Amino acid sequence: GAAFAANEAQALNSNEMLEAVLQVLQRNHSISTGLGSVAQLREVLSATPSSNTDVIELKARGREPEQLAQLLGVWAAAYIESRGTRRSVDRDTGLEDARKAVGSIESRVALKRRELDAFRLRHGIVSPEREENEVAAQIKSLASALNDARSKAIDAEARLSAAKANLAEGTPVYRAQDRPVIAQLEQRVVDLRQRLKELELRFTPQYLAMEPGVKTMHANIRQLEQQIEETRRRSQQALLAETTQDAVTTQKNVVRLEAQFGERRKDALAFTSRFAEHKAQMTELAQIEAQLNQARQRVTLLERSERTREPRYELLGTFRAHGYASPF
């Protein structure tokens, strides 16, 4: 628009442009203007932007209209050629710079990927997901096993304390597998006593005292009661021994796992540090790759849009009675 036209008008009036016009005049002897310096051309030529438009008015003042028209043509042609050359150079330079930038970033990406692969190999990092790596998986497994062992140790200690308290209070406690046996023996005693009670209702004590079967039932009851007592005693002792052994075993397991966890903890801490460094390097790689994508997109856009961004020039000519003026 108007700002562009103002800038280009300055370019038309520049020493560089007038020198280009002078060189054309010196080479082309068919155009005789009698102008031999930039200062003389500046007295004759002027470029003025029209207000609020994209039009530049080129003026040449003198007494020979035909020569002035040729001079304006040379001036306009030199300007258009310079603009085309400049745009071509700028475009080629911009594309070359953009392509060099792509190549440079591609080298950085390749180097970073090699460094990242070497870092992973050196520190045993097989996955960007922390828990999928061996050290992290091992420490997680150990932590889970240790928590489970501690929970079992607490339960075993609680069972041992309860067993000791019950025994001290005289409360019977038996192993689970012994309870059905004790219940069966106790039921047999109940059955025998029930049979004796039924016999006592039917027969006199004197008769029952002489009855061999009755004596056998009494003997069986005494034997069963002794067996029940012995079974209860053995069950209580076995329960105490088993709960004690369970408490000792679970506590040893806790100590063992704590030692293993302590040993692996150092490795885990070192791995955590290396893994954090690995994540930082991956982030850096992603940033460089994003720069590469942007650089490639820039090249593509430059290749596609440079021509569409090229300014279009239209040269108009009008003749005046006392000279030649050409809005450009």
CORGIQUI-V74978 format. One record per pair of residues at least 24 apart in sequence whose C-alpha atoms are under 7 Angstrom apart, sorted by the first residue. I is the first residue (numbers start at 1). GAP is how many residues later the second one is. D is the distance in whole Angstrom. If there is no record, write none. Layout:
<<I:GAP:D> <I:GAP:D>>
This chain:
<<1:52:6> <1:53:5> <2:50:5> <2:51:5> <2:52:5> <5:44:6> <5:49:5> <5:50:6> <5:51:6> <6:43:6> <9:38:6> <9:39:6> <9:40:6> <9:47:7> <12:35:6> <12:67:7> <13:33:7> <13:34:6> <17:62:7> <20:58:7> <21:53:6> <21:54:6> <21:57:6> <31:36:7> <32:35:7> <33:34:6> <55:272:6> <55:273:6> <56:271:5> <56:272:5> <57:269:6> <57:270:4> <57:271:6> <58:267:6> <58:268:5> <58:269:6> <58:270:6> <59:265:7> <59:266:5> <59:267:7> <60:264:7> <60:265:7> <61:262:6> <65:258:6> <65:259:6> <68:256:7> <69:255:6> <91:215:7> <95:204:6> <95:207:7> <98:197:7> <98:201:6> <99:200:6> <101:194:7> <102:190:6> <102:193:6> <102:194:6> <105:187:6> <106:186:7> <109:176:7> <109:179:6> <109:180:6> <112:173:6> <116:165:7> <135:133:6> <136:132:6> <139:122:7> <139:125:7> <139:129:7> <142:119:6> <146:108:6> <146:111:6> <146:112:7> <149:101:7> <149:104:7> <149:105:6> <150:104:6> <152:98:6> <153:94:6> <153:97:5> <153:98:6> <156:87:7> <156:90:6> <156:91:5> <157:90:5> <159:84:7> <160:80:7> <160:83:5> <160:84:6> <163:77:7> <173:63:6> <174:58:7> <174:61:5> <174:62:5> <174:65:6> <175:60:6> <175:61:7> <175:64:5> <178:57:6> <182:46:6> <182:49:7> <185:39:6> <185:43:6> <189:32:6> <189:35:7> <192:25:7> <192:29:7>>
